[in-house]
Amino acid sequence: MATRSIRLIERLVLCAAVLAVAVLPAQARAALGEPAASASRDADELHGAIKSTQRSSYRVHEIRLPSGTILREFSTLDGPVFAVAWNGPAMPNLRQALGRYFDDYVRAAESNHGRRHFQMQNDRFVMQSSGRMRAFSGRAFLPGAIPAGVTVDELQ
Amino acid sequence: MSGWRAFGAWALVSLGLAGCGGGSSGTPAAPVTPPVAAAANVVDVHVDAGPDPVNHPTINTLYTTVTVCVPGNAAQCQRIDHIQVDTQSYGLRLLAPVLTLSLPVSKATDGNSLVECTQFADGYSWGPVATADIQIAGEMAAAVPIQLIGSANFSTVPAACSSAGPAENTVAAFGANGILGIGAFVQDCPGCDINSGAYYSCTPTACSPIVATLNSQVANPVAFFAGDNNGVIITLPAVAAAGAATVSGSLIFGVDTQADNASGAQTVLTLNSGADFTTAFNGQTLTRSFIDSGSNGIYFNDSAIPACPNQAVFYCPPGNLMFTATLTGQNGTSTTQSFVVANARSLQNANPSFTALPGVAGTFVASSTSFDWGLPFFFGRRVATVISGDATSAGQGPYVAF
């Protein structure tokens, strides 16, 4: 109950912030853990169309990939991408989106193969992925870099 | 740890498009219950520890045996066991290292070889499309496009495919000798275009994305049977709460085509183009819900249920939890069903050799709109999956009924 109440408050705050969302000019994107403004890698390399919006304490960079999948990158207002999330008919390019954490994911998945639901975490990185044919969703985030007051549930 | 990898490491997965396991084509473990089936449209299915029970035992993974033949040549056939039965994919995929036959590789529209990238939640499988005659029980599907995963002749994988994660191109990595996708649709990528990343045209040295025509796509072989081709019924016995070492049941082809596959009074839930219906659970309306013999548990989100320590994809409540949920088809038909969530780790520890565990459930990560009714849903039920556009006495596919 306590947890849910806290989440409710957080959501109310978030909703207020979202009401004031500003659609910002497309910015350079980068992979998980990289500065948001440091490189124009992801959108360009993924050939996606970007839309960036600001929420209370972070920005969401939404990339519509040619496959139809939506890739969202979450960055702090002044710093790094702390989460990525995806939803759509195909997996995104995770090598690009996860950046330096891609190898962590690959090692974990190799040691524990599955197909439909996957979850891993180590001391710096969490990866959650679900998928069946033509329907994939997932997220990866850096627990230590998520801004205060932001819940994992909103990272999707 | 015991051999239960699914519970034995901190990176946890569920078994979707395949189970876990390894080794080569062998003899399935003897089922505890004798097969019910003898009819031409019925094949035995079983839950066991998989093709490599010592090194890679599986849980809640349903297998059958298929025979593939060189098209038009009934003298060149191979029987392959431990093919996972999957109602949420489309088409037969075989691990190429298991195959001793030489099957003709399909051509893309540009004349080069047609190769497919099949993605999963945690990786990909890569391999050419080939055609085969497929025999299951007394049914035969002629010249069906199938995928040969991990073919040595197509070892160069485009970066766009391998960027999904690790390769699952060997029996050990894929966890089965193959997978039989018998969901409610026929082709595996009907809406795909050049950007979908599914099919490639490959020369010996390079691959580029291509659109595969519908007829060339890997396809649900049931639709290619001469009869009994409008869907399937899976029947499995009820399993005790503690689980069972193995379970044996039947995969019946056709619905309302024979005496053994009559619809009866089943509840029919029609599906949308994503094979989804709606589940109402715990105040949530989950519009992307599905019944999936290829998932090894019931997967849904309930933050009140503790996750297993260091194994967060599975639930580990202190005791068994009983829930109900209401499933509603696109046709508006509803049914309320109950299910149990047990402590996955306790189940495993109590009977390490059990492979059928009805209480295994876990988190449907990163989706707030989905409910995955995996293999435990099938225990004690008779579940029909009817193919899109096909009619039965109970309705028109795509639908599921039970």
Interface residues (C-beta under 8 A of the other chain):
Chain A: T3 L65 P66 S67 G68 A85 N87 P89 A90 M91 P92 N93 L94 R95 Q96 Y105 V106 A108 A109 E110 S111 N112 H113 G114 R115 R116 H117 F118 Q119 M120 Q121 N122 Q128 S129 S130 G131 R132 M133 R134 A135 F136 S137 G138 R139 D153 Q156
Chain B: R5 A6 A9 W10 A11 L12 V13 S14 L15 G16 L17 A18 C20 Q88 S89 Y90 Q119 F120 A121 D122 G123 Y124 A159 A160 S162 S163 A164 G165 P166 E168 A173 F174 G175 G181 G183 D188 C189 G191 N195 S196 G197 A198 G274 R288 F290 D292 G294 S295 G297 Y299 S303 A312 V313 G362 T363 F364 V365 A366 S367 S368 S370 D372 G374
